[in-house]
Amino acid sequence: MESKPILFYDLAGRVNKCYSNNTWKIRLVLNYKAVPYEVVHTEYPDIKDLLISKGVKPNVIDEYTWFPFTLPAVTLPNGSTVQNSRAIVDELERLFPSPSMRLDNGYTERAIRLAHDLDGAWGR
């Protein structure tokens, strides 16, 4: 039985070329892991309705997360849809462990803390 490709929701540019740094992160992981995927270009005003229609729960709003529904998002072969870069990468690592992203090396959490500290230092 052939597995369905992942649906990768990306922001639509002028000619449907990727330009968002946030969605690029997931595109790079999918390509690195050689996971089959299809791109679904989405306009900003449609993000919320699209993700709600896929059963996605809104992000918890805090000092680092300002919007309840954001891209990147993916629909996995089992039909579940995930938003938020880290949640997506964690799920891709679980489903497709090879090659590993090596997220358990301690550097990822250190980089996240540093980014939050820098962001806070800039007055957000």
Secondary structure, 3 states (H helix, E strand, C coil): CCCCCEEEEEECCCCCCCCCHHHHHHHHHHHHCCCCEEEEEECHHHHHHHHHHCCCCCCCCCCCCCCCCCCCEEECCCCCEEECHHHHHHHHHHHCCCCCCCCCCCHHHHHHHHHHHHHHHCCC
